[in-house]
Amino acid sequence: MKEFYKAMEHLVWVTQLGFSLLFPLVCFLWLAHWLVGSHGWPAWIWLPAILLGLATGAATFKSFAARWLRQSRRDAAHRPSGFDKH
């Protein structure tokens, strides 16, 4: 049963990661679409929107990976010596 809860925890983290990576890009693209369509901004505004969305997603992934590695090291440090899953 413990493995099931661990798998569900990983599923939640992967889902959250996917949402956190895609939401900034979609949000910046929607903002660019709105500015170009409603306010008549030039079409080149799409390029900064794409770059900002990708940069925000990359920063989110970097912080997620750092937290994941920190948690893995913490879990490995708390295992007793000679611990092995059979």
TIGU-511789 format. One record per residue: residue in one letter; x, y, z of N, C-alpha, C in turn. Coordinates in steps of 0.001 Angstrom, whole numbers, plus 500000, padded with zeros to 6 digits. Example, Ala and Ser with C-alpha at 12.3 -4.5 7.8 and 13.67 -1.06 7.14 Angstrom:
BEGIN
A513190494310507800512300495500507800513200496700507800 S512850497750507080513670498940507140512900500030507870 
This chain:
BEGIN
M500819498810500000500000500000500000500868501261500000 K502032501177500611502923502325500659503403502713499253 E503626501700498405504052501980497033502954502694496247 F501699502345496526500583502995495857500545504481496200 Y500695504800497479500685506201497887501876506956497313 K503006506294497232504188506925496636503956507178495146 A503341506228494450503033506412493035502037507549492830 M501037507650493706500066508736493610500738510084493880 E501668510113494810502405511343495088503212511777493864 H503855510818493213504615511131492000503693511607490877 L502533510995490764501569511406489747501112512848489976 V500872513192491224500475514568491549501595515534491197 W502837515176491520503967516061491211504145516235489704 V504001515172488939504162515272487488503042516120486888 T501825515937487383500708516741486912500930518214487238 Q501364518495488456501635519872488853502766520472488027 L503786519680487744504895520165486925504399520520485526 G503611519657484921503083519942483591502245521210483568 F501402521380484563500592522586484652501473523818484858 S502470523706485718503349524840486009504225525210484820 L504533524269483960505333524568482781504493525176481663 L503267524713481502502437525173480390501662526448480685 F501250526654481919500402527797482227501058529144481905 P502325529388482265502912530696481923502967530940480416 L503314529922479647503369530079478198501989530408477639 V500981529673478061499619529923477587499148531308478023 C499476531691479230499061532991479743499708534129478945 F501004534043478675501684535071477893501175535103476448 L500876533943475882500335533915474527498937534527474475 W498130534240475490496811534845475543496929536363475680 L497858536828476517498069538260476691498500538923475381 A499402538278474660499841538828473374498676538873472382 H497890537817472338496728537779471455495757538913471791 W495518539120473065494607540167473506495149541556473161 L496449541775473398497031543080473103497030543386471608 V497337542384470792497351542597469347495928542776468817 G495008541955469285493642542003468769492836543187469264 S492890543471470546492042544506471126492644545903471083 H493934545981471287494570547289471417495429547681470228 G495540546818469244496264547143468023497775547200468182 W498306546470469151499757546420469306500361545700468101 P501627545972467802502247545318466641502410543805466864 A502520543082465765502581541618465821503888541108466418 W504936541928466462506202541454467022506105541197468525 I505012541612469153504836541388470591504731539891470906 W504417539083469862504340537634470056505694537042470451 L506770537573469881508104537036470188508467537193471663 P508341538380472263508620538466473702507674537607474544 A506427537474474094505480536643474839505937535187474856 I506379534695473708506866533317473633508129533151474473 L509053534092474352510308534005475104510069534088476615 L509205534993477049508899535099478478508198533840478987 G507290533291478202506611532065478613507569530896478740 L508477530760477777509463529674477843510453529881478980 A510875531124479198511815531409480286511178531138481652 T509922531498481791509221531233483045509065529733483269 G508745529003482220508655527550482333509990526922482680 A511076527428482088512411526901482401512794527181483852 A512461528364484341512752528687485745511947527801486692 T510713527519486319509883526624487121510469525222487140 F510918524742485974511514523409485912512792523345486737 K513603524398486696514845524421487466514555524326488963 S513593525088489447513279525028490878512646523683491247 F511836523119490352511248521809490609512328520733490688 A513272520760489736514342519759489727515226519892490968 A515518521115491381516338521321492577515628520774493810 R514326521013493913513583520493495058513535518973495026 W513327518421493841513256516965493701514582516320494113 L515705516896493673517017516359494034517284516493495525 R516893517629496097517077517833497533516275516805498328 Q515045516550497902514202515561498571514788514150498414 S515330513832497246515927512511497029517134512298497931 R517947513322498045519119513209498930518698513068500385 R517664513800500777517178513720502156516619512328502438 D515885511755501485515345510414501671516457509373501734 A517490509538500903518593508589500904519391508674502197 A519483509855502777520241510025504017519514509410505205 H518189509300505142517433508771506270517261507262506236 R517738506629505179517654505166505139518734504576506031 P518381503573506812519404502930507627520423502186506768 S521636502074507264522647501365506485522251499906506349 G522525499353505202522136497977504927520676497828504535 F519999498943504353518585498903503980518466498474502524 D517580497528502285517354497047500933515905496617500823 K515267496980499733513882496565499521513873495179498899 H513193494277499513513050492919498964511617492666498664 
